[in-house]
Amino acid sequence: MPKSESQQRQSENTLLRHVVALGASAGGLAALSEVLRGFPAGAGMAFIVVEHLSPDQPSSLAALLRPHTPLQLVEAVDGLRIEPDRVYVITPGTALTVLHGALRVRPDTRHSARRIDDLFDSLAQDFGSRAVAMVLSGLGRDGSAGLRTIIEHGGIALAQAPETAQFDSMPRRAAAIGPGVLIAAPAEMGQRLLAAVELAGAKPPAEVSADALVTAAGLLAQMMRQVAVATGHDFSQYKTGTLERRVERRRAVHGSASLADYLDLLSASPTEADLLFKELLIGVTGFFRDPAMWARAQKLALPALLDHAAQQPDPKLRAWVAGCSTGEEAYSLAMLLSELRDSNPAWRSVGLQVFASDLSADAIQFARLGVYPAAIAANLSADRLARYFVPEKSRFKVSPVLREMVLFSKHNLISDPPFSRLDLLSCRNLLIYFKSGLQQRMLALFHYLLRPGGCLLLGRAETVGRLEPLFPAIDAKLRIFGRSLHAMPNAVAAFHVKDAVTTNSNSQAAVPLQKLADRLMLDEFSPAAVLVSEDGDILYVSGRTGRFLEPAAGKANWNVHAMARKSLRAALISGMRQAQSRGQPSELLGLSVDNDGGGSRVDLLIRPVNIDGYGRLLLILFREAPGVGSPDLPALVSDLEVDKSKLRTWSEELRSSHEELQSTVEELQSTIEELQTANEELSTSKEEMQAMNEELQTVNGELLFKVEDLALTEGDLKNLLNSTQIATLFLDSAMNVRRFTEQTRQLISLRDIDLGRPLSELRSMFDDSTLLDDIARVLRTLEPSDQEIQANGGRWYSAHIMPYRTVANVVDGAVITFTDTTAIKLAETPPRGPVNT
């Protein structure tokens, strides 16, 4: 019974294990041939080859690659389903991507320099962990961005070892991505990929001895300690299975036979711990990933948050995306909030602030740039692309309006101080990598950070567990939770704040700051005080300073300018500047302090302090001013007039300075715009020249292959002619020598330098023959000729003359073969005997 179409597709998907995309440019033909030679038929893989081909020239890429692989080669056609054991080759003037398991071929009207990136991006979106990408020899940067996308989606990435590439620009940029890229010579790539695929798909044995499990756990723990010492980040609370899979990927990169061997490598290599740390960071994300959750949040949770924020004296909505990876989720949330706010006039006064954090510095840097591949158009509507993104050639850049809404920060969720007073906290698909105890501690912390009525978003595979009373479900299936009004009595938010005091690496001796500060204060003062650096960073606190200092909202900031009460900040800045510039104590008396709805007065005394090993510090002393009597009104009025006069003078000076600066800024802005325009034109010209150069390199590579084939064919022809033992002479249409066999030298005086000489100028053994006339007649009539001619010495030869026809059936000379017929001639002639009389 024949299979249905769906059954046939399911069968094909079962056979198709991985799809391998190979990207190459200048000098890539030889590398492609070596790579394909390393893959046998039956491996369950399909291959897609993309090169920078000239759109104006025909390409023989498929024909040149065919002798180097047992797989079936097919030129890419739009809509063709991807099947195993086939190699699909791009055609000139097209861009090649994949969608829903089939090839998508479109005209490349833009002459794009990102053909390889576009293919890699679409492959990652379509096949996920079954996608494999290889970057081979080439100029420019094409392929590296797409390779990063492959890694983020769990695929396998390889790059040609730069020292083996004819042009190493593309492989070098790909290798610089980080530890997720396997580096190998083209001839070794097949073996490395097959080993990585086998390792990734390997299943643990059904029965493992207890000793083996203990040994593996111990080795893994040692590896994590190595990472913690090298990077300062502790992964001991991550699930063991996650750590094992990531370690196995690094082990596959190095080809280590066992965990013990990899541990030895980790201990010996200073950089491997950092590479393993980057490998442990799992960054898989996308715009509006899990659309059903976002649609539900937009309908239920977010409007309630905007309603509450709009009713506050300072209308502001604060959200935090923890584990934001490369920023897509944070920007998705910002887009939704912006659209909702603009849809209701009552919400338009609400300020939006989205904090986004991740442990990976590379991911945060990528998110801050906000430049994403063209493939994001599959997850974003045309309206959102037009409103929130700016096209940049074949990419999209986040618009300034959207970028200003999101604040990105490198942050360790486990150990760094968190953001506080939040309306929404999104921590999706991060807790699943934590052990149960750490999950519960994080959830209790989330409850503390969210304001009552706030919202918590988790991933589909995550749950609040036994802390369910803290987070009533808004939509339990889609993991949208609210924040309860009261905490459970046994739920405690655990903070792990790093030490705020940083010692000076240049100090000659470790000086106890507390002892020195106490002695200095006891010598002259006894009220509350803080010891700060010249930049205002608090090094030590003495006494009760809560009436004058308070922690700033958001990420913990131990700076006196951020922590000072609002009414004291201006005076504090002025006093610190005076003390620093003069090198003498400054006093600010009778300052008003607003706290908790009340008011009081304080004297602020700032004294410069020099401590060996710490440089110049400032001691700020807060002395309350009790019993302040009635002020002297005339004196106050006089002081006020003086202050007003000073303010007017300063205001005029500031206005004048502002106008001058504004004029300078406008001039600089104009210059910048001109330079930017020139730079864009130069960049465009550079890319066009680079693309043309790459195409010429590709054509040159193909021509070299053809020259090699022609040289081989010429050798075969020469050996064939010599093996016949027949004297053969090739002439052109002017009866000049074009080619001859070795046997011809015995009949005509020929040397290698005689190629191109007229036959009439060469001495031959046929002095009295009509050979030249017969050749001329054949060239004129195009009719073959056979004649017998006698050579000097009495030998006879049969000369067969025929026209020389090219592949295009054009007569371009003559071919003469000389066959020795002396024996036949003698046999035909009767012997001469005596005459009978």
N, C-alpha and C positions, 0 to 999 in steps of 0.2 A: 504494500500500500504506500503510495507516495507521501512524502512529508508535506505538511502545510508550510506556508511561508514563515509563520512564527516559529515552528519547530526547526525549520532550516536555520533561521537566524540564531536560535538558542544553541543549536549544534555548533555553528560557526564560532559563537562567543566562547563556547566551552573549549574549542580547539585553540583559539587565539589567546595565548597567554600574555604576551606583551607586544606593544607597538613601538618600534624603534625609529626615531627620527634622526637623520644624519644631516648636519648642516656644514657646508664647506664653501670656500670661495677660492681665491687665487692659490694655486698649488695644491688644491684639494683632490684632484683626480687620482693621483697615485695613492693618497691616504684612503680614499673611498674604496679603491680596488683591494687594498690590504685588509681593510675592515671586513668587507663582504666575504673575502676568502676565508675568514675565520668562523663563519657560521654554516653549519651543515643543514641540509633539509630535514624537516621533522622536528625542529626545535620549538615549534608553536609560536613563531614570531613573524611579524610583518615589518617591512622596512620602507621608510619614506625618505627619499633623497632630495634635498633642496640645495641648489647651487645658485650663485649670482651669474645668470646667463644673460647675454646680450639679447634684447628683444628683436633686434634687426638681423640676427644671424641664425641660420639653422644649427641645431646642436646634434652631435652624435654621442651624447652622454650615455644613453641606454646601450647603444651598440658597443661602446668602448668598455662598459662595465660587464657586459654579458659573458665574456670568456672567463671572468674571475669569480663567478658564483654558480652553484648548482641550482639556485632559486630562479623562479620565473620572473623575468623583468617585464614591467608594464609601464607604459607612459601614462601619466596621471590624466584622468578624465573626470569631469564633474559628476558627482553622484555615484561613483564607483565604490562599492562596499569593500572595506578592508578585510582581506583574508590572509590566513597564515601562509608562510613559505612563499611570499611574493615580495618583489621589490618594486615600489612605485616611484617613478622618476619624474621630476618637474619638467615642463616644456618651456621653451623661451617665451618671454612676454606675459607670463602668468604668475599669480600668487597662489600658493597652495596651503590650505588649512584642512582641518577635519571637524566634522560635526555629526553627532549621532552615529558613530561608527562608519562613516562614509567620507570620501574625499570631497572637498569643496574647492573648485578651480575657478578663478575669476581673472579677467584681464588686469594686468598690473599697469594701469595707466599712469600711476605716479612714479614709476621706476623706483619702487621702494627699496631702501637700504636695510629694511627690517624683515625681509622675507623669512629668515630663519626664526627670529623672535616670534613672529606671528604664528608660525607653524607650532613652535614649542608651547606657546600660550594656549592655543586651541587644543593641542594634544593633552595638556595637563587638565584642562577643564573637562574633556570628554572621557579620558581613560584613567585619570587619577593615579593610583599606585601602580597601575599596569603600564604607565607611560615611561619610556626611556628616551633620553636625548643625548646626542653626541655632538660636540663641537670640534671640527677638524681645521686644517690649515686655512688661513685666510687673513685678509687685511681688515682693519676697522674693528668695530665692537659688536657686530650683529651676533646674536646667539646667547650672550651672557645674561641679559635680562630674562629671556625665556627659560634659560637653564635654572635660574633662581625660582621661577614659577613651578617648574617641574619638581624641584626639591620640596617646595612648600606644600605641594599636593601629594607628597609621599612617593613620588617616582624616583627613578634612578638616573643620575646625571654623570656623564663621562666627558673628559676633555683630552685631546691629544697632548702628549708630553711636548711642551713648547720647543725643547731642543731637537725634536724629531720632525718638526714642521718646516716646510719650505718658507712659509710666512707665518710668524708666531704671534701676530697681534691678537687674533680671535682666540686661539687656545690659551694665551697668557691671561687675557681678561677673564676667561671662563674659569681657569684654575684659581684665580684670585678670589673667587666667590667665597670659598671656605671649605670646611671639612666634608661637606656633603658631596663633593665632586671627586670621582675616581679619576686619577691621572695615569695614562698608560700610552705606550707606543701603539700605532694603528694595528700592527700585527698581533698585539696582546689584548686588544680591546674585546674581542669575541670571548676569549677565555675568561677575562675578568668579569664580563657581564654575565656569562653563564654561571660562574661561581657565585656572584652576588645574588642572582635570581634563585639559585639552589639554596643558598643560605637563608634568604628571606622567606622561602616557602617551606623550609625544613620544619618538621614537627618533632617535638621532644619524644623520646622513646616512652613506651607505655609504663615501663618500670625503671626507675632510677634509684640507685642505692642511696641510703641516707647519708653515707659518708660523702658521696659525690655532691649531693645537694648542699651539705654543710661547707664543703670546699668551695663550691661555686659562689655561695653566699658570702663567704669570707673574702674571696678575691674581689667580688663586686664592692664590698664595703671598703676594701683598701683602695680601690679605684676612686670611689667617691671621696675618700679622705684626701687623695692626691688632688682631685679637682677643687675641693674646698680650700686646701692650703694655697693652691696656685691662683684661684680666682676670688676667694672670699665668699663663695656661694655654696650653701649646704644643700645637697640633694638627698640627704638621708631619710627625709620624710616623704619622698616620692615613691610610688608603687614600684615594686621590684621588677615586675614584668616590663614596664616602660623603660626602666634603666637597662635591662638586659637587651631589649631590642635595639636600643641606640648604641650600646657597646658593641653589639654584633655587627652593626653597620661599619663602625670604625675598624673592627677586627677584619672585616671583609676588605676594606680599603688597603690595609697593610698585608693581607694574606697571612695573618698570624694563625698558627695551627691550633692554639688553645688560649683560654683566658689567662693562664699563667704567662704565656709568651707575650700576650698583649700588655699585661701588667708590667712586665720587664721593660717593654718598649715605652710605656707610659712613664715609668720611673726614670728612664734614661734620656727621654726627649723633653727638653724644656717647653716646647710649643705644643706637644700632643695633648697636655691637660687642657689648654685653652681651646684646642680644636674639639676635644671631647665635650667640653662645656657648651660650645656652640651647637654641637650635635644634639645635646640633651634638650635644648630649647626647641619646642615643637611649635611651629608657626604656620597653622593652616587657617585661612580666613577668606572672606570674600564679601562683596557688597550685598547687603540684605540676605545673608546666608540664613536659611530656614525662613522663607517668605511668610509662612503661616504665622509664625511667632511675631514677626514685625507687624503684620496686618492686625493681629489681635491686640498688641501693645498700643498701636496707633488708635485703635477704637476704644479700648477700655482704660488702660493705665495712664498713658501720657496726657489725655485731656484733664484728668483729675489732678495731676501734678501741676499743670499750667493754671488751673483754677485756683489751687491753693497758693501758688507763687504770686498770682496777680493780686491777691488780697493782702499781701504783706506790705509793711511800710517801705521796705527796699525790695521791690519785685524782682526776684532773680531765681532761676532754676539751675541747680548744680547737679551734674551727673558725672559719674566716674566709670570708665570702661577699663577694668583690670585685665591684664593680659591681652592688650590690643593688637599684638603682632605688628603687621605693617599698616595698620590704621583704617582698614576698610570698614570695620564695625563701628568705630568711633565716628567716622564721617557719615555712615548710614544713620546713626542715631541723631547726629546734628541736622541732617537733611529732614528727617521726620519732624523733629521739634520745630525747625524753622518753618516748615509747611503748615503745621498746626497753628503756630503762633500767628502767622500771616492770615490764616483763614478766619480768625475771630477778632474783632476790634477790641474786645475786653482783654485779650492776651498780648496785644502788640507792645505794651510797655514792659513786658517781662524780658529781662536780660537772660541770655542763654550762655552757660559755661560748661563745656564738656572736657573733663580731665581724662587723659588716656595714658596708660602706663604699660611698660613691658620690661622684662629683664634683659632683653637683647638690645644692645646699643645699635647694632646694624639695622634691626627692624624699626627702631625709633627714628633713626636717621632717614630711612626710606619713607616712613610715614610723614615726617616733617616736610620732605620735599614734595610729597603729594603728587607724584607723576606715576600714572598707571598705564598698563598696556591697553591696546585697542580692544582686547577681549572682554573688558568690563562692560562693554555695550550690551552683552548678552544678559546681564543682570540688572541693568538700569534702563529706565524708560527714556525715550527721546527727549521728553520734557525735562527730566532731571539732568540728563547729560548737557542740555543747552543751558540750564539755569546754574548748575553748580560746577561745571567743568569748562576748561578752555582747551580747544584742540591744539596740540603741538605736534605737527607732522603726523606721525602714525600713532601718537599717544594722546592721553588726556591728562591735563593738570588741574588740580583742585583750584577753584576760583578763590580769590582773596577773601571774599565774604565768608565762604564756608571755612576756609583755613583759619580765620581769626576766631572762630567759635570753639576751636579745639586746641587744647594745651597738651602737648606731648612731653612725657618725662620718663627717663630710665628709672625703674623702681622695682624693688624686691618685695613682693607682697608679703612674704613670710617675716622679714626682718626690718624693713624700712617703715618709718612713721606713715600712717595712711592719711588720705584726704578725709575731711570730716564735714558734718552738717550737710549731708547729701540728700537730695530728693530722689535720685535714682542711682542704682549701682548694678552694672552689668558685668558678670563674671562667668562667661559662658565657655564651657568645654575646657576649663582649667582645673577645677576641683577633681575631675575624674583621674587626674594623674597623681593626686595626693592620697596618702594613707588616711584611714578613717579618723584617727585622732586629730590630724591636722585639718581635715575637712570641718570637723565640729568646731575647732578653735577659730577657723576663718569665718564660719557662719555666725558665731557669737560676736565676733568683731564687726561683721557686716551689720548686725542688728544695732550695735552701738553707734556706728557711723551714720546710719540712716535716721532721718528725722521721723517722728510718728506719722504714719500715713504714707511713707515713702514706698518705693518699688524696688524689688530685686529680680533680676533676670538671670536664669541659669540655663545650661545646655540641656538638650533632650535626655542625655544619659545621667543627669545629675539630679539630686534630690536634697531636701533639707533634713531628712532623717528624723531623729528624735527631737530636733528643735522645731518641729512643725508648729507648736503653739506660738513661736516667735514670728513665724511668717505665714499668715493665713493665705491660702491659695486664691489668686484672681483667676487663673486658668492653670489647673494642675497638670493637664496634659502637655501644654506648651511651656511649662515651667516659668510662669509669671506669678510672682508672690508679692504680697504687701508686707508692710512692717507693722507689727502689733504695737498697740499703745503702751503696753507694759511688758517688761522683761520678766522671764522666769527667774525665781530666786536663786537657782543654782547655775544660771547662765552668766558667766563672767567673761568679759572681753579681755583677752590677754594681749598686751602690747609688748613688743620687743623693740626698744629704741636703742640705737647705737650710741656709744659714748660721744657726747657733744664736744669734749675737749680734745683738741688735736695738738700733739706735741710737735715742737720744732725739730726737724731732722738735723739742723745745724747746731743744736745746743751742745755746749761743751760739757755740761753736767746736768743731771736731772734735778731740777729745783722743785720742791713741793709747793705748788701754787697756793694751796689752802693755808699753809703755815705762814708764807710770806704775806699773803693778803690779810690774814688775821692780825699779824704783828703790825702791819702798816696802819690798819684801821684802829687798833687798840691804842697806838701811840697818840692818835689825835682825835679819832672819832669813835662813836659807838652805835650809830643808827644803821639801818638797812643800806646795803651797798652792793654794787656789782663791779667785777673786774673785767674789762673788755679789751679787745685788740683795737688797733687804729681804725679798722674797718667796722668796728662795732660788734664783732662776734663775741658773745658772752663766754668767758672762760671760767668764772667762778661767781657764785651767788652767796651773799651773807645776809642773814636776817630775813624778815618777812617783806618781800617786795611786791606782793600781790596787789597792793593799792596803786602801784605805779606801773607795773609791767603785767602783761597778760599774753598767753600764747596766741599767735596769729592764726586766722582761719586758713584751712588748707594744709599743705604739706608742712611738717615741722620746720620752723625757721628760728634758730637760736641767735638772732641778731637783735641788738637793743633797739634799733630803729624800727624794726617790724613789731617788736613786743611792747614798746612804750605806749602809754595811754595817748589818745589822739591829742589831748590838750597839752601834752608835754613834748610832742615830737619836734616842733619848730624850735623851741627853746633848747632842747637837747642837742640838736644839730648845730645850732649857733655856739653853744657852750663848748662842745667838743672841738669845733674848728678853732675857737680862741685858744683853748688849752694846747692844742697841737701846734698852732702857728707861733704862739708866744713862748711855749715851753714852761708856762707858769699856770698855777691853779686859776680857774674861773669860777665865779659865783653868780647864780641866778636866784634871786630871793623873791619870796611871796608868790610863787607860781600857783595858778589855780589847777586843781586836779578834779576831773569829773569821773566818778566811778559808782556803778550800781545806783544811779539816779541821784546820788548825793554829791557833795562837793567839799573840798578841803584845800588847804594851801601847803606848799612844800618849798623848802629851800634846796636848790640843786647845786652841789659842789662837785666840780670835776677837776681831778688832779692828775697830771702826767706822772707816770711811774716807769722807771727803767729797771728791768730784771734781767740778769745775765741768762743768756740762752733763750729769752723770749722777746727781746727787742723792746720797743716802746709800747707801753700799755697805758690805759686810762682807768683810773678808779673813780667811779660815779657814785656819789653818796646822796641818799635821799633823806633829808632831815625835815620832819614835820615842823610846821610853824604854828604851835598852839598859842592861844591868847593874843591873837593879832588884834590890836586896838583899832579904833576908828582912824581911817587914813586922813592925812592932811589934805583937805580938798583943794586949796589953792596950789599946793605943790603938785598934786595929781593933774590939775588942769594945765599947769605949766609944762609938766612932762609930756602931757598928751599933745600940746601944741607943737613942741619940739619934734615929737614922733611923727606928727602929721606932716610937718615940713620935710622931714627926712623921707617919708614915704612918697611925697610928691616929687622930690628930686630923683629918688630911685625909680619911680614910675616913668618919668620922662626919659631917664637914661635907658631903662629897659625898652621903652617904646622905640627909641632911636636905634638901639641895638637890634631889636626885632625887625625893623624895616630893612636895615642893612643886611641882616641874615636872610631875610625873605628874598631880597634882590639877588643875593649870592646863590641861594637855593634854586631860584628860577633859572639863573644862568647855567648852573651845574646840571639842572634837570634837562635843559635844552641840549647841552653837550652830551649828556648821557643818552638821550633819545637818538641823537645823530650817530653816536658810537654804536648803540644797540642796533640801529638799522644797518649800518655798515657791517657789523659783526654777523647779523643774520644773513646778509647777502653773501659774505665770505663763507659762512658755514654752509649755505646752500650750494655755492660753487664747489666747495671742498668735497661735500658729499657726492655731488654729481661726478666730479673728477675721480673720486675714490671708487664710485660704483662703475664708472667706465673702465678704470684701471683694473678692477677686479674682473670685469667681464672680458677684457683683453687678456688677462692672465689665464682665465678659464679657456678662452679660444686657443691661446698659445699652447696650453697643456694638451688640448685635443689634437692640435696640429703636430705636436711632438709625438703623440701616440701614433698618429697616421704616418709620420715620417719613419718611425720605428717599424711599423707594419710594412711600409714600402721597401725599406732596406732589407727586411726579412724576405719579402717576395722576390726582390732582385737577386738575393743570394740563392734562393731556391731555383730561380730561372737559370742563373748562370751554371749552377751545378747540374741541372737537368740537361742543358745544352752540351756541356762538356762530357757528360756521361754517355751521350749518344755516339761519340767517336765520329761524328759527321762534321765536316768543315762547313760552317754556316757564316754568312756575311750579311749584315744589315746595313742598308744604305738609306739616306734620306731622299727627298724628292729632287735634290740637286746632285745626286749621286756622290755624296760625301759619306765617309765611313761613320756609322753610328754605333755599331757593336759587332764583335766577331768572337768566334770560339777559338780555343787554343789550336785545333787542327788546321785552321785557316792559315796560320803562320807558315805552314809547310808549302803552301801554294802561292801566297802573296806576302811580300816583305812588309809585315805589319808590326808596329810597336804600340805601346799604350798611348804614346804621345801623338799617334797618327789619327786619333779620333777626331773627326771633323774635317780631315783632309779629303780632297777629291780622289776617287779611285784611279783616275787617269794619271795621277802623279806618282803612283806606287808601282814598283817593279814586281812583275809576276812571272810565273812559269809558262804563261800562255801568250807568248810574244806575237804569234801570227793569228790569234783567234779573233773572232768577231764578237767577243763577250760584251764590250762596251756598247756596241750597236744593238745587240739583243736586249740589254738592260734598258736602253733608251726607248726601244720599241715597246717593251712591256709597260713602261711608265706612261707611254702615249696611248696605247690601245687598251691597257688594263687586262690583257689576255696573257695567261701564263705561257712560259716558253721552256722547252726542253731541247738541249743540244748536246752532242758529244764533241769534246775538244781534247786535243792532244797536247800534253805538257812537254816541256823540255826534258829529255831523258827517255822518251818513248812511252810514258804511261798515259792511259786514257781516263777521262773523267766525264761523268754525266752532270751537266750544269742545269739545275731546275730553278727557273727564275719566276717569281710570282709577286704581285703587288703587296705592299705592307699596308694593312688596314687598321685604323685606330678603333677604340671602343665605340666611337661615334660613327663608325663605318665610313671614314674619310681616308682616301689613299694618301699616304704620307711617306712614300719611298718604296724600296724593293727588298726582298729577301732572296738570297742565292744560296743554294746548298750544292756542294760538290761531293759526288759519290764516285769512288774509285771503281771503274769498270774494266780495268786492264785484263783481268782474268777472263771475263766474258768475251772481250774483244779477241783475245788470242784463241779462245775456243771456237769462235765463229770463223776464223781464218784458216783455210786448209793448208796442211804442210806442203812445202815444195820438195818434190822428189826428182830422180833422173828421168829423162824423156826417152820412151821406147821408140826404136826405129824399125 
